[in-house]
Amino acid sequence: MILGVASVIVPMSSASAAAPPSARPAPHLTPAPHAVPEPPAFGEGIWEVGSDGGVFSYGNATYYGSAAGTHLAKPVSGIAARSDGLGYWLVAGDGGLFNYGGAVFYGNLVGVDLAKPIVGIADTPDGGGYWMVGADGGVFAFGDAVFYGSASGVDLAAPIVGIAATPDGHGYWLVGADGGIFNYGDAGFYGSLAGDDLDAPISGMSPTSDGAGYWLVGQDGGIFNFGDARYDGSTGSSGVAGVMGIGSSPDDGGYWMAESNGTTYQLGDAAYLGSPYGATLGGPIVGVASHIQRLVTTLTADVNGDGRADLISEYQDSVIVRLSTGSGFGPPQVWSSTPFDGSVANLAADVNGDGKADLIGLNGSSTWVMLSTGSSFGPPTEWTSTTFDGSVTNLAGDVNGDGKADLIGLNGSSTWVMLSTGSSFGAPTEWSGITFDGNVTNVEGDVNGDGKADVVGQNTTSIWTLISNGSGFNSPAQWG
């Protein structure tokens, strides 16, 4: 975000009528264009930037470099971080642009005769572009950032001090030192401080994660919340001076504020992650950006076909793999920069029979796959638009022994299968109409070594199996 300046297994003798599981909404599967080698760790993180271009990273915010020590024509005035945390941009007063990590350079304003200095930067959600804003309200768009309007030529009561983009990138807000708000594109107007008697000038803003509100922060740490932005306290009237930016926590339940001397304040559920206070600063802190890398799920499967299971971490907008060496896991690698999160279940199994595990996302009303190439995951492909959602659990395993993993949905009173063809999943078929539901866990695996995956249900005092015969599951048998 840019922060401007159970039941027990009970074998039954007869099958009961059942239907395939019910539908759920489709997931977000929108490609993002860029990837870099080193992803951030899971958790909250913040970056702070000084006017000399020095960058300080805390929590899961990865340090990718800085402009400290670089001869700057004008001081740095802002920072914007990619939404996936895989890089950031710094902007200087002359429109100079410094990019680090996976943040791509799309242009700058060096050499352009600017009416006023550049005071802020905001990036598009996919990291494919950015906007710069001048103190006069002039807006400059680069890459896939669309120009929606500006306050250039408007008789401003106070200079513009920051810019923030909407979550979908189809609009942005400008904020003035007097708390005036200028909204463009799909950015909603939820209120402003224009005309109010402020104790200190406004220095930055941050929108909520759904774009239906925003916070403004004053140089004294005063917080002003509008729309669905929640008030979680401030440092106003406590003698603080020089707060230059605000960053919100991932659930909008708190925020960080950065003071020019390096002091960082956290309010609400924003955790203390660190601060450059006490460090030798090359220039005052002028901006802050926050980041959360939300972990969707962690899986283990052999994604490169070397016979060793690897560690797969699905984040909200990337998939990170650590390959097994047989004695440890290698460094994190970005195998996909595409959001992939099934609303029902996320699984890993070799669905096309090439010896490499693929990713499977079940939405209930559709099932998507990302095939492994051995060094990355391909784009999401819909393998079925048929409803499939086991109410107990969903598993993936080769139940018919053809070398391709199939989908298994346990409903408790019945068990359903969708067989893989190697390029899609077939229609749901009931493989058992007998109640089967381990009250501890349910897993799949070839327990009898015949090349076909079976289902195992563990209870607190017993273990039961559904053995596959290649076209259905046999009656439950107690194995322990």
C-alpha positions as CSV (number, residue, x, y, z in Angstrom):
1,M,0.0,0.0,0.0
2,I,1.3,3.4,-0.8
3,L,1.6,5.6,2.2
4,G,2.0,9.1,1.2
5,V,3.9,11.5,2.4
6,A,-16.7,-34.5,13.4
7,S,-17.8,-37.4,13.4
8,V,-16.5,-41.0,13.7
9,I,-16.2,-43.4,10.8
10,V,-19.4,-45.5,10.8
11,P,-19.4,-48.2,8.1
12,M,-22.9,-48.6,6.6
13,S,-24.3,-51.5,4.7
14,S,-26.1,-49.5,2.1
15,A,-25.4,-46.4,0.1
16,S,-27.3,-43.2,0.8
17,A,-28.3,-40.7,-1.9
18,A,-25.8,-37.9,-2.2
19,A,-25.0,-35.1,-4.6
20,P,-21.7,-33.5,-5.5
21,P,-20.7,-30.7,-3.1
22,S,-22.0,-27.2,-3.4
23,A,-20.6,-24.2,-5.2
24,R,-18.6,-21.3,-3.9
25,P,-17.3,-18.1,-5.5
26,A,-14.5,-18.1,-8.0
27,P,-11.1,-16.8,-6.9
28,H,-9.1,-13.9,-8.1
29,L,-6.7,-15.1,-10.8
30,T,-5.2,-12.0,-12.4
31,P,-1.6,-12.2,-13.6
32,A,1.0,-9.8,-12.3
33,P,3.9,-9.0,-14.7
34,H,7.1,-9.0,-12.7
35,A,9.0,-11.3,-10.3
36,V,12.3,-11.0,-8.5
37,P,14.5,-13.6,-6.9
38,E,14.2,-12.8,-3.2
39,P,10.7,-12.6,-1.7
40,P,10.0,-11.1,1.7
41,A,9.2,-13.3,4.7
42,F,5.7,-13.7,5.9
43,G,4.4,-10.9,8.2
44,E,4.2,-7.2,8.5
45,G,6.9,-4.8,7.4
46,I,7.7,-1.2,6.8
47,W,10.2,0.8,4.9
48,E,11.2,4.3,5.8
49,V,13.2,6.7,3.5
50,G,15.3,9.7,4.2
51,S,15.8,12.8,2.1
52,D,19.3,11.5,1.2
53,G,17.7,8.3,-0.2
54,G,18.7,6.1,2.7
55,V,16.2,3.2,3.1
56,F,15.5,1.5,6.4
57,S,13.5,-1.8,6.4
58,Y,11.8,-3.5,9.4
59,G,9.8,-6.6,9.9
60,N,9.2,-8.6,6.7
61,A,10.1,-5.6,4.5
62,T,13.1,-6.6,2.5
63,Y,15.9,-4.2,1.9
64,Y,16.7,-4.0,-1.8
65,G,19.0,-1.0,-1.9
66,S,19.0,2.7,-1.4
67,A,20.3,6.0,-2.9
68,A,22.3,6.9,0.2
69,G,25.7,8.1,-0.9
70,T,24.4,9.0,-4.4
71,H,24.9,12.6,-5.5
72,L,21.3,13.8,-5.7
73,A,20.2,16.8,-7.7
74,K,17.3,17.2,-5.3
75,P,16.4,15.5,-2.1
76,V,14.3,12.3,-2.1
77,S,10.7,13.2,-1.2
78,G,8.8,9.9,-1.2
79,I,8.7,6.1,-1.4
80,A,6.2,3.6,-3.0
81,A,6.4,-0.2,-2.5
82,R,5.1,-2.9,-4.8
83,S,2.0,-4.5,-3.4
84,D,3.7,-7.8,-3.2
85,G,6.7,-6.3,-1.3
86,L,9.2,-7.4,-4.0
87,G,10.7,-3.9,-4.5
88,Y,10.2,-0.2,-4.2
89,W,10.7,3.2,-5.9
90,L,12.1,6.4,-4.5
91,V,11.3,9.8,-6.0
92,A,13.2,13.0,-5.7
93,G,12.1,16.6,-5.9
94,D,13.2,16.9,-9.5
95,G,11.3,13.9,-10.5
96,G,14.3,11.6,-10.4
97,L,13.4,8.0,-9.9
98,F,15.3,5.3,-8.2
99,N,14.1,1.7,-8.4
100,Y,15.1,-1.4,-6.4
101,G,14.3,-5.1,-6.4
102,G,11.4,-5.9,-8.7
103,A,10.3,-2.3,-9.0
104,V,10.7,-1.5,-12.7
105,F,11.8,1.8,-14.1
106,Y,9.1,3.3,-16.4
107,G,10.5,6.9,-16.7
108,N,11.2,10.0,-14.7
109,L,11.0,13.8,-14.9
110,V,14.7,14.7,-14.8
111,G,15.2,17.6,-17.2
112,V,11.5,18.6,-17.3
113,D,10.8,22.2,-16.3
114,L,8.5,21.5,-13.3
115,A,6.3,24.2,-11.8
116,K,6.9,22.8,-8.3
117,P,8.9,20.0,-6.8
118,I,7.7,16.4,-6.8
119,V,6.4,15.5,-3.3
120,G,5.0,12.0,-3.7
121,I,4.7,8.8,-5.6
122,A,2.1,6.0,-5.8
123,D,2.3,2.7,-7.8
124,T,-0.3,0.7,-9.6
125,P,-1.5,-2.6,-8.0
126,D,0.4,-4.8,-10.5
127,G,3.6,-2.8,-10.1
128,G,3.4,-1.9,-13.8
129,G,3.5,1.8,-13.4
130,Y,3.4,4.8,-11.0
131,W,2.2,8.3,-10.6
132,M,4.3,11.3,-9.3
133,V,2.7,14.4,-7.9
134,G,4.1,17.9,-7.6
135,A,3.4,20.4,-4.8
136,D,1.2,22.3,-7.3
137,G,-1.0,19.3,-7.8
138,G,0.4,18.3,-11.1
139,V,0.2,14.5,-11.8
140,F,2.5,12.6,-14.0
141,A,1.7,9.0,-15.1
142,F,4.2,6.3,-16.2
143,G,4.0,2.7,-17.3
144,D,0.4,1.4,-17.0
145,A,-0.6,4.2,-14.6
146,V,-3.5,6.1,-16.2
147,F,-3.8,9.9,-15.9
148,Y,-7.2,10.7,-14.3
149,G,-6.7,14.4,-13.6
150,S,-4.7,16.8,-11.5
151,A,-5.0,19.9,-9.4
152,S,-2.5,21.8,-11.6
153,G,-3.9,25.2,-12.3
154,V,-6.2,25.1,-9.3
155,D,-5.9,27.9,-6.8
156,L,-4.6,25.9,-3.9
157,A,-5.0,27.1,-0.3
158,A,-1.9,25.0,0.6
159,P,0.6,22.9,-1.3
160,I,0.0,19.3,-2.2
161,V,2.0,16.9,0.1
162,G,1.1,13.4,-1.1
163,I,-0.7,11.0,-3.4
164,A,-2.3,7.6,-2.8
165,A,-3.8,5.2,-5.3
166,T,-7.1,3.3,-5.0
167,P,-6.8,-0.5,-4.5
168,D,-7.7,-1.3,-8.2
169,G,-5.5,1.5,-9.6
170,H,-8.3,3.2,-11.4
171,G,-8.0,6.4,-9.4
172,Y,-6.1,8.4,-6.8
173,W,-6.3,11.0,-4.1
174,L,-4.1,14.1,-3.6
175,V,-3.8,15.6,-0.2
176,G,-2.8,19.2,0.7
177,A,-1.0,20.5,3.7
178,D,-4.3,22.0,4.8
179,G,-6.0,18.6,4.7
180,G,-7.8,19.4,1.4
181,I,-8.6,16.2,-0.6
182,F,-8.7,16.0,-4.4
183,N,-10.1,12.8,-5.8
184,Y,-9.8,11.5,-9.4
185,G,-11.0,8.4,-11.3
186,D,-12.8,5.9,-9.0
187,A,-11.3,7.5,-5.8
188,G,-14.2,8.4,-3.6
189,F,-14.4,11.6,-1.6
190,Y,-15.1,10.8,2.1
191,G,-14.3,14.2,3.6
192,S,-11.4,16.6,4.2
193,L,-10.0,19.1,6.6
194,A,-10.0,22.1,4.2
195,G,-11.0,25.2,6.2
196,D,-10.3,23.6,9.6
197,D,-8.0,25.2,12.1
198,L,-5.2,22.6,12.3
199,D,-2.6,22.5,15.0
200,A,0.0,21.3,12.4
201,P,0.1,20.9,8.7
202,I,-1.0,17.6,7.1
203,S,2.0,15.5,5.9
204,G,0.5,12.4,4.4
205,M,-2.4,10.0,3.8
206,S,-3.1,6.3,3.5
207,P,-6.3,4.7,2.1
208,T,-8.0,1.7,3.6
209,S,-7.6,-1.7,1.9
210,D,-11.0,-1.5,0.2
211,G,-10.5,2.1,-0.8
212,A,-13.7,3.2,1.0
213,G,-11.9,5.6,3.4
214,Y,-8.5,7.1,4.3
215,W,-6.4,8.5,7.1
216,L,-4.7,11.8,7.1
217,V,-1.7,12.5,9.4
218,G,-0.4,15.8,10.7
219,Q,3.2,16.7,11.4
220,D,2.2,16.6,15.1
221,G,1.0,13.0,14.7
222,G,-2.7,14.0,14.7
223,I,-4.8,11.4,12.9
224,F,-8.0,12.3,11.0
225,N,-10.1,9.4,9.7
226,F,-12.7,9.4,7.0
227,G,-15.0,6.9,5.4
228,D,-14.4,3.4,6.8
229,A,-11.0,4.3,8.2
230,R,-10.9,3.5,11.9
231,Y,-9.5,5.8,14.5
232,D,-6.9,4.0,16.7
233,G,-5.3,6.9,18.4
234,S,-2.7,9.6,17.6
235,T,0.2,11.5,19.1
236,G,-1.4,14.9,18.6
237,S,-1.0,17.3,21.6
238,S,1.9,15.2,22.9
239,G,4.7,17.4,21.7
240,V,5.6,15.3,18.7
241,A,6.7,17.3,15.6
242,G,7.9,16.3,12.2
243,V,5.7,13.3,11.4
244,M,6.2,12.8,7.7
245,G,4.2,9.7,6.7
246,I,1.6,7.1,7.7
247,G,1.3,3.4,6.8
248,S,-1.7,1.3,7.6
249,S,-1.7,-2.3,8.9
250,P,-3.0,-5.1,6.7
251,D,-6.5,-5.4,8.4
252,D,-6.9,-1.6,8.7
253,G,-6.8,-2.0,12.4
254,G,-3.8,0.2,13.0
255,Y,-1.1,2.3,11.5
256,W,2.5,3.4,11.7
257,M,3.7,7.0,11.7
258,A,7.3,8.0,10.9
259,E,8.8,11.1,12.4
260,S,11.6,13.0,10.6
261,N,14.1,12.1,13.4
262,G,13.5,8.4,12.8
263,T,11.1,7.8,15.6
264,T,8.3,5.4,14.6
265,Y,5.0,5.3,16.3
266,Q,2.6,2.3,16.1
267,L,-1.1,2.5,17.0
268,G,-3.9,0.0,17.0
269,D,-2.8,-3.5,16.0
270,A,0.3,-2.2,14.1
271,A,3.2,-4.1,15.8
272,Y,6.5,-2.5,16.7
273,L,8.9,-3.6,14.0
274,G,11.9,-1.3,14.5
275,S,12.9,2.3,14.0
276,P,15.9,4.2,12.7
277,Y,15.7,6.5,15.7
278,G,19.2,6.8,17.1
279,A,20.9,5.9,13.9
280,T,23.1,8.4,12.1
281,L,20.7,9.7,9.4
282,G,22.0,11.2,6.2
283,G,18.8,13.3,6.0
284,P,15.4,13.5,7.8
285,I,12.9,10.7,7.2
286,V,10.4,11.9,4.6
287,G,8.2,8.9,3.9
288,V,7.0,5.4,4.9
289,A,5.5,2.5,3.1
290,S,4.0,-0.6,4.7
291,H,3.6,-4.2,3.5
292,I,2.0,-7.4,4.4
293,Q,2.7,-10.7,2.6
294,R,-0.3,-12.8,3.4
295,L,0.4,-16.5,3.4
296,V,-2.4,-18.5,1.9
297,T,-1.1,-22.0,2.4
298,T,2.1,-24.0,2.6
299,L,2.4,-27.3,0.7
300,T,5.1,-29.9,0.1
301,A,5.4,-31.7,-3.3
302,D,8.1,-32.6,-5.8
303,V,7.7,-29.6,-8.2
304,N,10.9,-30.2,-10.3
305,G,10.7,-34.0,-10.7
306,D,13.9,-34.9,-8.9
307,G,12.2,-37.2,-6.5
308,R,12.4,-34.9,-3.5
309,A,9.5,-33.0,-2.0
310,D,9.9,-29.2,-2.1
311,L,8.4,-26.5,0.0
312,I,5.7,-24.4,-1.7
313,S,4.4,-21.2,-0.1
314,E,1.4,-19.6,-1.7
315,Y,1.1,-15.9,-0.9
316,Q,-1.7,-13.5,-1.8
317,D,0.1,-12.4,-5.0
318,S,3.0,-14.8,-5.6
319,V,4.1,-18.4,-5.3
320,I,7.4,-19.0,-3.6
321,V,9.3,-22.4,-3.9
322,R,12.3,-23.7,-1.9
323,L,13.7,-26.7,-3.6
324,S,14.9,-29.6,-1.5
325,T,18.5,-30.6,-1.8
326,G,18.0,-33.8,0.2
327,S,19.6,-32.3,3.2
328,G,18.0,-28.8,3.3
329,F,15.9,-26.3,1.4
330,G,17.4,-23.9,-1.1
331,P,16.8,-20.2,-1.2
332,P,13.3,-18.9,-2.0
333,Q,12.5,-18.6,-5.7
334,V,9.5,-16.8,-7.2
335,W,7.8,-19.5,-9.4
336,S,4.8,-17.4,-10.1
337,S,3.8,-13.7,-9.7
338,T,0.1,-14.6,-10.4
339,P,-2.4,-14.5,-7.5
340,F,-3.6,-18.1,-7.1
341,D,-5.9,-18.9,-4.2
342,G,-8.8,-21.4,-4.4
343,S,-11.6,-20.3,-2.1
344,V,-12.3,-23.9,-1.1
345,A,-8.9,-25.6,-1.1
346,N,-5.3,-25.4,-2.5
347,L,-3.5,-28.6,-3.3
348,A,-0.3,-29.8,-5.0
349,A,-0.2,-33.0,-7.1
350,D,1.0,-34.2,-10.5
351,V,-2.3,-33.8,-12.5
352,N,-0.8,-34.2,-16.0
353,G,1.5,-37.2,-15.3
354,D,4.8,-35.6,-16.2
355,G,6.4,-36.3,-12.9
356,K,6.2,-32.8,-11.5
357,A,3.7,-31.6,-9.0
358,D,1.3,-28.9,-10.1
359,L,-0.9,-26.5,-8.1
360,I,-4.7,-27.0,-7.9
361,G,-7.1,-24.4,-6.7
362,L,-10.7,-25.4,-5.9
363,N,-13.4,-22.7,-5.9
364,G,-16.4,-25.0,-5.5
365,S,-17.9,-23.8,-8.8
366,S,-14.6,-24.2,-10.7
367,T,-11.2,-25.8,-10.4
368,W,-8.0,-24.2,-11.7
369,V,-4.5,-25.6,-12.3
370,M,-1.0,-24.1,-12.6
371,L,1.2,-26.7,-14.3
372,S,4.8,-27.0,-13.2
373,T,7.5,-26.6,-15.9
374,G,10.2,-27.8,-13.5
375,S,11.4,-24.2,-12.8
376,S,8.2,-22.2,-12.6
377,F,4.4,-22.5,-12.7
378,G,2.5,-21.7,-15.8
379,P,-0.5,-19.5,-16.0
380,P,-3.8,-20.5,-14.2
381,T,-6.0,-22.7,-16.4
382,E,-9.6,-23.7,-15.7
383,W,-9.7,-27.5,-15.7
384,T,-13.4,-27.7,-14.9
385,S,-16.3,-25.4,-14.4
386,T,-18.2,-28.2,-12.6
387,T,-19.2,-27.7,-9.0
388,F,-16.9,-29.8,-6.7
389,D,-16.5,-29.1,-3.0
390,G,-16.2,-31.8,-0.4
391,S,-17.9,-30.7,2.8
392,V,-15.4,-32.6,4.9
393,T,-12.2,-32.2,2.9
394,N,-10.8,-32.2,-0.6
395,L,-7.7,-34.3,-1.6
396,A,-5.7,-35.0,-4.7
397,G,-4.3,-38.4,-5.6
398,D,-4.1,-40.9,-8.4
399,V,-7.0,-43.1,-7.6
400,N,-7.2,-45.1,-10.9
401,G,-3.4,-45.7,-11.3
402,D,-2.9,-43.9,-14.6
403,G,-0.1,-41.7,-13.3
404,K,-2.3,-38.6,-13.1
405,A,-3.6,-37.1,-9.8
406,D,-7.4,-37.0,-9.5
407,L,-9.6,-34.9,-7.2
408,I,-11.3,-36.6,-4.2
409,G,-14.1,-34.9,-2.3
410,L,-15.3,-36.3,1.0
411,N,-18.8,-35.3,2.1
412,G,-19.1,-37.6,5.1
413,S,-22.0,-39.6,3.8
414,S,-20.4,-40.1,0.3
415,T,-17.1,-39.7,-1.5
416,W,-16.8,-38.2,-5.0
417,V,-14.0,-38.2,-7.6
418,M,-13.1,-36.2,-10.7
419,L,-10.6,-38.1,-12.8
420,S,-7.8,-36.2,-14.5
421,T,-7.5,-36.6,-18.3
422,G,-4.1,-34.8,-18.3
423,S,-5.6,-31.6,-19.5
424,S,-8.8,-31.3,-17.5
425,F,-10.9,-33.0,-14.9
426,G,-13.9,-35.2,-15.8
427,A,-17.4,-35.1,-14.4
428,P,-17.8,-35.8,-10.7
429,T,-18.5,-39.5,-10.0
430,E,-19.6,-41.0,-6.7
431,W,-17.0,-43.6,-5.8
432,S,-18.6,-44.5,-2.4
433,G,-22.0,-43.9,-0.9
434,I,-20.9,-45.1,2.5
435,T,-20.3,-42.7,5.4
436,F,-16.6,-42.0,5.9
437,D,-15.2,-39.2,8.0
438,G,-12.2,-39.4,10.4
439,N,-12.8,-37.2,13.3
440,V,-9.0,-36.4,13.6
441,T,-8.0,-36.2,9.9
442,N,-8.6,-37.6,6.4
443,V,-5.7,-38.1,4.0
444,E,-4.9,-39.9,0.8
445,G,-2.1,-42.3,-0.1
446,D,-1.4,-45.7,-1.7
447,V,-1.5,-47.7,1.5
448,N,-1.5,-51.2,-0.2
449,G,1.1,-50.5,-2.8
450,D,-1.1,-51.3,-5.9
451,G,-0.4,-47.9,-7.6
452,K,-3.8,-46.5,-6.7
453,A,-4.4,-43.8,-4.1
454,D,-6.6,-44.8,-1.2
455,V,-8.3,-42.7,1.5
456,V,-7.4,-42.9,5.2
457,G,-9.5,-41.6,8.0
458,Q,-8.0,-41.3,11.5
459,N,-10.2,-41.3,14.5
460,T,-9.0,-40.8,18.1
461,T,-9.1,-44.5,18.8
462,S,-9.1,-46.2,15.3
463,I,-7.8,-45.8,11.7
464,W,-10.0,-46.7,8.7
465,T,-9.3,-46.9,5.0
466,L,-11.2,-46.7,1.7
467,I,-9.2,-48.9,-0.7
468,S,-9.4,-47.9,-4.3
469,N,-10.2,-50.6,-6.9
470,G,-9.6,-48.3,-9.8
471,S,-13.2,-47.4,-10.4
472,G,-14.6,-47.0,-6.9
473,F,-13.7,-47.3,-3.2
474,N,-14.3,-50.6,-1.4
475,S,-16.2,-50.6,1.9
476,P,-14.4,-49.0,4.8
477,A,-11.9,-51.3,6.5
478,Q,-10.3,-50.8,9.9
479,W,-6.5,-50.7,9.7
480,G,-5.7,-49.8,13.2
